[in-house]
Amino acid sequence: MTDQTPAQYTGPRRILSGIQASGALHLGNYLGALKRFTELQETGAPLFVFVADMHAITVWQEPEKLAAQTREIAAAYLASGLDPAKAVIFPQSAVPAHAELAWIFNCVGRLGWLDRMTQFKEKSGKHKERSSVGLYTYPVLQAADILLYKATEVPVGEDQKQHLELTRDIAQKFNNDFGTPGYFPLPESLIQGPATRVMSLRDGAAKMSKSDPSDLSRINLTDDADAIANKVRKAKTDMEPLPETLEGLEGRPEAKNLVAIYAALADTTREAVLAEFAGQGFGAFKPKLAELAVSSMANVTAEMRRLMNDPAEIDRALAAGAEKAREVAEPTIAEVKKIVGFWQG
């Protein structure tokens, strides 16, 4: 369905992404998303970064906790270096057009497309019938999030590439169905850096996750220096020294993960890390990684704690971002309603 090229779309370049408001953020979020967002805001393309509170409620959330988590995600954005003067930072639910466009896309997308989404199968497990309708259809809302702002590029992890393909399918079907070629862009994925998928410190085969019951599995953005160093020291490893080449990391998930984390924190390549530490054991490597992690994260963790103690500052940034987001979103949804044939009044 996506044979046509994005060149059909002649509008401006825009970048959009978001993080779900559920649970504390960790090093994986920082390296895989937040650090990249701060780099993208310097490209000159408008950057929209939202807190996905509407996605969060696909599973039950305590209302007060959800509000706190929304502020925490926003605090992480700001602490990581996102500048409200350069990036539009806002809560998803503060822009009603997300939900309006999602309904229209529910009627454009096809059931078979959603049936192929692997994340629903993974999240619902054996209890598919007990899952919310929202958990099943949230990839359509995700498409609305992206296309509402006519985003041309989306920083995504490997696990979200399938959802971006769905977004492209929906965009192209809308353009075809309503005779509006090139109205919506077919957004491209941005997958950057050596640690786009950071794994658990306790299991190199599992993604670092805020839902893991073991706090030792992740470095939280609110951890102090002692906690960070302790978690690196206790990270699971094997008995072999670090190899000279990337091929030597195959079959060694924990070693591969720690090397990738070091490379991402140091803004270098995994090859360069191996060139420096080849032949050394983890007794030598872990203290260096701990030192790097502490020095790299110190400013972020301190600013996170400061912001969390000043929710009014966070709310001001979110309110200003929501106003900017609505200024872009409202003309799009108004035009889409007209294209679809809704009553104009």
LINTAUR-V641934 format. One record per pair of residues at least 12 apart in sequence whose C-alpha atoms are under 6 Angstrom apart, sorted by sequence separation. I is the first residue (numbers start at 0). GAP is how many residues later the second one is. D is the distance in whole Angstrom. If there is no record, write none. Layout:
# LINTAUR-V641934
I:GAP:D + I:GAP:D
This chain:
# LINTAUR-V641934
170:13:6 + 201:15:5 + 215:15:6 + 119:16:6 + 200:16:5 + 199:17:5 + 236:17:5 + 167:18:5 + 138:24:6 + 142:24:5 + 243:30:6 + 13:31:6 + 15:31:6 + 17:31:5 + 20:31:6 + 12:32:6 + 13:32:5 + 14:32:5 + 15:32:5 + 16:32:5 + 17:32:5 + 18:32:6 + 19:32:4 + 20:32:5 + 15:33:6 + 17:33:6 + 18:33:6 + 201:33:6 + 21:34:6 + 152:34:5 + 154:34:6 + 200:34:5 + 201:34:5 + 243:34:5 + 20:35:6 + 151:35:4 + 152:35:5 + 153:35:5 + 154:35:4 + 242:35:5 + 19:36:6 + 152:36:6 + 153:36:6 + 154:36:6 + 241:36:5 + 241:37:5 + 240:38:5 + 241:38:6 + 47:39:6 + 48:39:6 + 49:39:5 + 53:39:6 + 101:39:5 + 240:39:5 + 46:40:5 + 47:40:5 + 48:40:5 + 49:40:5 + 50:40:5 + 51:40:5 + 240:40:4 + 49:41:5 + 50:41:6 + 49:42:6 + 101:42:5 + 37:43:6 + 100:43:6 + 37:44:5 + 97:46:6 + 97:47:6 + 20:48:5 + 20:49:5 + 203:49:5 + 203:50:4 + 231:58:6 + 108:61:6 + 228:61:5 + 194:65:5 + 193:66:6 + 194:66:6 + 194:69:6 + 224:69:5 + 193:70:6 + 57:76:5 + 57:77:5 + 221:79:5 + 220:80:5 + 15:135:6 + 14:136:5 + 13:137:5 + 16:137:6 + 13:138:5 + 14:138:5 + 15:138:5 + 12:139:6 + 14:139:6 + 31:164:4 + 27:170:5 + 8:173:4 + 7:174:5 + 8:176:5 + 5:179:6 + 5:180:5 + 148:180:6 + 147:181:6 + 23:186:6 + 22:187:6 + 26:192:5 + 25:193:5 + 25:194:4 + 24:195:6 + 25:195:5 + 24:196:6 + 79:220:6 + 78:221:5 + 78:224:5 + 78:225:5 + 89:228:5 + 74:229:6 + 89:231:5 + 94:231:6 + 74:232:6 + 88:232:5 + 89:232:5 + 87:233:5
